Structures are given as C-alpha cells and as structure tokens.
Amino acid sequence: LTYFEFTTLAILRLMSHALLDVAILEVGLGGRLDATNAIDTDCAIITSIDIDHTEFLGPDRESIGREKAGIMRTGRPAIVSDPMAPQSVVDHAREIGADLWSFGRDFNFSGDKQQWSWAGRGRRYAGLAYPSLRGANQLVNASGVLAAFEALRDRLPVTAQAVRNGMALVELPGRFQIVPGQPTLVLDVAHNPHSVAALTANLDAMGFFPVTHAVFGAMADKDLAPMLAKVGPLVDRWYFTDLPTPRAESAAVLQQKWNAVHMVAGGRRDVASSLHADPLQALQAAVAAADPADRIVVFGSFYTVGGVLINGTPRLHAKHMGA
C-alpha cells in the first residue's frame, strides 16, 4: 500500500465507527484510480480542472477530465462547477447514466457588491451574504456546494438558515488566508498554474501595498515557469525555500527558474531574491526586510504554508519603517 492508500483506509475505518451523518472525501490524485474511489459515492463533485500531475493523468484538460469523471456513479448526482468543463466529463456522465449538474445549465449565481443569489433546477437562494472565504473563485465553489445540497435534499435536508450560517462561518486555512498584522500575511497553498492564477487575481484585488514579499517553495514536478510568470509582476522580493521532501525543487533551482522567467519577460525592474533552508527561515527573513505597510505572501505547496504554521499562525510585527 502507498502512504495515501493506508491513511485512506485508516480514515475510512475511523469514520465507520463514528456514526456520521455525512462523510466528505477529497480525492488525492485524479479520481478514477484514487484510493477514495473505492467508496460508492452518493454524490460526486468536480470543482475545477486544470493541468497538473500530467505524468499520471495525461497532458491536457480532456485527459485529466476523463480521469476525474471516474468518481461519477450511475444514476447519482455528479456536480461539475467548472464553468468550462471538458467534453470528456460530459461524455462520461452520459455514457454511465450519471445525473450531471453543470454550472451554467443546471445551476448558476449572480451578485452585486452587497449580496449574491443562487438558482438551481428547482430552488433559489436570494440575498445571500458573501462567503467568509476570500477570493473571486469562492462563489463558483459555493455554487457547486449548493447544487449538491439540492441534488441530495431528499436524503440530506439542509435548511436555508443553515446554508446562510455555513457561508458566514466557513473557514479553510491556507486558502487565500489573510492574517492581519504589520505587515499583512497571506497564506495560500496554490501549487499549479490554475491556482496561482486565482491567487494572483485575489492579490491584485487586495489594494495597494508598497512592497510585496513572496516566500516560495514548490515540488520539482510542477509546471513552475507559468506559475512564476503569472504572479511575478506583483512580487518585489523573493524568498526561495527548500522543503522537507525529496519531491521538492531546491531553493537554488527555483531562483534560477525565476531569473529565467524574469529575463524572458524583459527584466525591466530590479527584483531581489534570496535562498533559505526552510519556510520559517524564509518568512523570518521577509519580516526582517519588510515595513509594517508591506505584504508577505507564502505559497507554492502545502509544505510551504505548513512550514510557516509549524508553531501556530504567525502574527507579524515589522521592526522598522521605510525611509
């Protein structure tokens, strides 16, 4: 057994003794061949599909979508909240007779600056407060959750008030998590081009910060160049870090890849960078260089974010003001 297969079996055994009303299992890799797919699911949810783990899942969204669609079951709801789902997902649902719920066709949302609304096949929620999770992509994610509730409402009744409370109280550490302080700290486990693009959009929407410091560590098998190119224009100083796993790219190689990306982009501004042995040391270096009004972003891997949370959530206090 692999580590993930063993831990999945252990978790399933614990759940079986816990008399749970609902169990939510997150797929580790793909779907069709994942350990969690041993469970005959009552409802499958596919959030977004992007290029990642290509050595296992295939080189494009159609191939990856086909693997993810393997979690669907005949006659059972399959929620797809990706606004541009690959045709392979739609085709597989049709082939096996799954009850496909597609974003834009079976459910959708709209909103203004104050509130948002959701509509499904036979139910609407109006005047919802925005989810407490930050980020432009969270409404798409929330829409998929509400579609799952509607699809399962005969077996899993959820009141409108429970939905409103859930949206207001939901927490997900490490997903565009903003930690107030001086400087502001942003934690995000974004580790592929799609999630880094979402992180970049969310950072851009935060408003003005004099300097953005980035603590970055990532796996060697990731598509690093587009990740660095996407967020690069927002970063003023880089702190590249080693990570405690053989899969990780070294800080030195990350720095080399950033330099190559920066040169291709024209290298029109001076962007400092440094190398560090672990994420906590990288964060400490960023804090030492930052002014209270700056912003520090930690991203690239669960290991990177986990490394700065090892002693709890940091509360940052820069020791000096810029000239």
N, C-alpha and C positions, 0 to 999 in steps of 0.2 A: 504494500500500500504506500502511496505517496503521503506526505505530511498533510496535504489538504484532504485527501480521502479519509485518513484516520481521524482528523479533527471533525470532519463532517459526520462520520459515524458516531463519534462521541457526543456531538451536539444533538444528533437525532435521538440517541438513547436518552439523554437528559430530558429532551422535550417530551418524549413518550411517557415519562414518569411525572411530568409536571401538570398534567390535566389542563393544557392550554386550550383556549377558545380559538385562537388564530396563531399560526406559525408562518413567519415570513423568512424565506431562504433566499439569500443573494448568491447568484451564480458566480463561481470563481473565474472561469475562463470559457467564453463561447456560450455553450448551452447543451448541445446535442450529446456530447461526451463528458459533460461535467458531472462530478460526483453528486451534486444536488439533484440532478435529473433522474436519480433513482426513485424519487418520490413522485407519485401520481398526482400531480398538482390539480387543485380545484380552479386555479386562475393563473395564467401566465402574463407577466408584464414585461414588455421590452421598452426601455426608455429611449435611448439614443443609440445609433450605430455609427461607428467611425473606425478608421484604420488603426488597428492595434493588434499585437500578438499575431502578426501576419505569418510567422513560421508555423503556427498551429491552425489558424483559422482561414487562411487564404489571403490573396493580395489586394482584394477590393471589397467594397461595401456589399456587393451582391453575394460574394462568397461568405463573408462574415455574417450577413443577414441570414443566410441559409443555416449556418451553424446555430445562431441564436434562436431561430424559429424552431429548433429541435425541442424546446421546452413546452411547445404547444401540445394540447391534447384534444382528441376528437370530441366534438360536442360541448367543449368547455370554453369559457371566455378567454380570449387572447387579446390583451390590451397593447396597442402599439402607439406610443406617444411621440415617436419621431415624426416631425412634420413632413419629411420626405423619405418615407420608408422604402428600402429597396424592393424591387418587384419580387425577388426571391422570397421575401417574407410573406407577401400577399399570396403568391403561388402555393407556398407550403401550407398555409392556412386553408386554402381552397382544396388542396389535394387530400388533406386528412379530415376535412369537415369540422375545423375549429370555428368557434363563434368569434370572428375577427371584429374588434373595435378599433377603428382607425381614427387618428387625430384628423380633424377637418371634415370627416364624413359622419362619424358616429358621435363625436363629442368635440367641443371647442370652447374657447373662452374669449372674453372681451373685457376691457377695463379702461379706467381713466386714472387720474392722479390720486384719487381717494379710495377707490374700491374696484373690485372686479367681479365678474359673473361667469358662471359655467352652465353649459347646456349639454345634455346627453340625449339618448334616444327618447326617454320619456320623463325626464326630470330636469329641473333647473334649480340653480342656487344663485340668488341675486344679492347684491350688496355685501359681498364677502370682503373681509379685511385681507390685506396682502399677507402672504405667509411671512412668519418671523425669520425664515431663512432668507439671506440676502442673495441677490443675483438675478439677472434677467431670465435665466433658464428655469427658475423655480416655478413659474406659473405653468410651464409646459409639464414639469414633473408633477405638480399638484393636480393638473387636469387628468393625467393618467391615473392617479390615485382615486379621484372621484369617479372616473369611469369604472374602475374595479369595484368600488363600493356599489355603484348602480347595478353592475352585472351580477353581483353576489347578494343583492339586497334581500332576496327570499330566504337565503341561508344565513346571512350576516347583516341584520338590520342595524343601521347606524343613523342616529338622529341628526337633524340639521344642526342642532346646538353642539353636538359632539364634533361635527365637521368644523364648525366655527372655532371651537375651543382648540381643536388639534392644529388648525392653521396658525393660531395665535401663539401656541406654546411649543411648537415643534423645534427641536434642536438637533444639529448634526455637526459635531465638532470636526474641524479640518476641512469643511466645505465652504470656502469663502467666509471663514470665521474671522470676524473683526474684533480684536481685543483692544479696548480703549487704553490709552497710555500716552506717554510722551517719549518717543514717537508712537504713532499708531502701528499696531502689528496686525498683519493679515496672514492667516494660515490657510493653505489650500493644497490638497493632495493631488491636484491636477498633474497628470503624468503622460498625456498623449496630446497630439496636436488639437484635437477637438476640445478637450477640457481646458487646455491652455488658452485656446481662443476665447472660450467663455470667461476664463479668469481675466484675460486682457480687457475684454469688454466691460467687465464689472469694475476693474481697477480704473479704467478710463472714466467711468460714470461716478467715481467717488468724489471728484472735485480736485482742487489744486493742492499739491504738496510740493514744497521746494525741491526736495530730493527724494527719489525712490531707491532704496537699497534692496537688493534681491539675494536671498540665501537659496542656493540651488544645488540639489543633488538628485541624481536620476540613475535608472538602470541603463546598462550598456545596450540592451536590445531595443530601446525606444527610438522613435524617429525624432532625434534631438534637434536637427537643423531647423525644421519648420517651427518647433516649439520656441527655440531661441529667437528666431527671426520674428515671430509674432509678437512676443512680449518685449523684445529688445528695445523698441523705440520709447518705452515707458521707463526703462531702468537706467539709472545714473551710475550706480556702483554695484558690482557683482561680488558675491562671496561664495565661491565654489567649494563644495564639501565632499569628502569621501563618505561612504555609507558602509555599515557593518554587514555586508552580504557580498558573496562572490559575484553576484549578478550586476553589481553596481559599476558604473563608469567611474574612473578615478577623477578627482578634482582637477588634476593637471590636464587630462584629456578633455574634460568639459570646458576648461579655459581655452584650450586650443580650438575646439569647435566653435566657441563663441567668437574668438578672434577671426576665424574664417568667415563666419556669418556676417560679422561686423564689416569686414573688408569688402565682401560681395555687395553689401548694402551701401558702400561708399565711404564708410568710416569718417563721416563728416564731423563728429563730435568726440571728444575725449571721454572714454568710459573706463574708469579704473576697475581692476579686479584683483582678487587675492585668493589664496588656497588655504583650506582648513581641514583638520583631521576628522572632525565630526560636526554635525549640525549645531550643537550647542556652542561650540567654539566659534563657529561662523556667525551665529546670532550675537554672541558677545562682542565680536569684532565690529559688527554692524552697529550695535548700540553705542560702542565707544566712538564711532565715527559720525554718528547721527546727531542732528539737532532735535529738540523737542517737537518741532513742527513737521518733521520728516515722516516718512512711511517706510516700514520694513515689510517685505513680502517673503514668505517662506513657502516654497513649492517644489514640485518635481517628483515626489514619491511619498508614499505612506511612511517610509523610513525617515525622510527628511523632516516631515512635520512631527512624527513621533519622537524624533531625536531632540526637538526643542521643547517637547511636552514631558520629557522624561521625569522632571521634578515638579510637574504641575504646570498650569497655564502661566506663562511669564507676564508680569506687569512691568512694563518698561518705563524707565526714568533716565533720559539722557542727561549727562552731567554738565553739558555746556551749551551755550547758544552760539550760533554762527555770527560772524562779524557783519 
